[in-house]
Amino acid sequence: MANDICILGAGGHAKVVIEIAEQTGYKIAEIFDQNEDVTEVLQYQVNHDLENLSQCKNVFLALGSNQSRKMNAESFSTIKSNLIHPSAIISKNIIIGFANVMMAGSIINSSTKIGNHCIINTGATIDHDCVIEDFVHISPSVALAGNVKVQEGAQVGIGACVKQNINIGKWAIVGAGAVVVNDVPDFTVVIGNPARVVKTLA
């Protein structure tokens, strides 16, 4: 069936994704996870044979790790639509890719571009003319001002604030509650107010 969906992931993030899928009319065909200690999630049985995923036409990657989503997106034919919570507020004037999840209370304003396999988490706000590249995670209660660019694989931590016209580099991590007033280099970790580089990632 066209509205059948398989979910890869059975952790906490997957619980939210499953509920959004149900609320938006999808039927959960099967849930997969490689962790054999997890046998059930939200009363669904968990299948640990990931080879069977190749038989699923619609696979949604309910994986909180940006790296894991990218790795699995290269391995499986994933869903080409998005999961958007009914309470999310999404401008009609955005460009959006596929396999993204927009959680409850998230807001995406005019002329923003969203790539593929992104997480826009609970209560996050993305203002006008932002660019969110593939495999990005915008955590709960993040506030991005206008014209912010978040490059591939970056994660903006819970409650962080990013002022206008900032660039957050590839696979960078913005710590929880950080206040970002300067560009963030690729492969770095920034924390604090104002945010400063504390670590370079290999």
Buried (B, 14 or more C-beta within 10 A) or exposed (E): EEEEBBBBBBBEBBBBBBBBBEBBEBEBBBBBBEEEEBEEBEEBEBBBEBEEBEEBEBBBBBBBBBEBBBEBBEEBEBBEBBBBBEBBEBEEEBEBBBBBBBBBBBBBBEBBBBBBBBBBBBBBBBBBBBBBBBBBBBBBBBBBBBBBBBBBBBBBBBBBBBBBEBBBBBBBBBBBBBBBEEEBBBBBBBBEEEBBBEEEEE
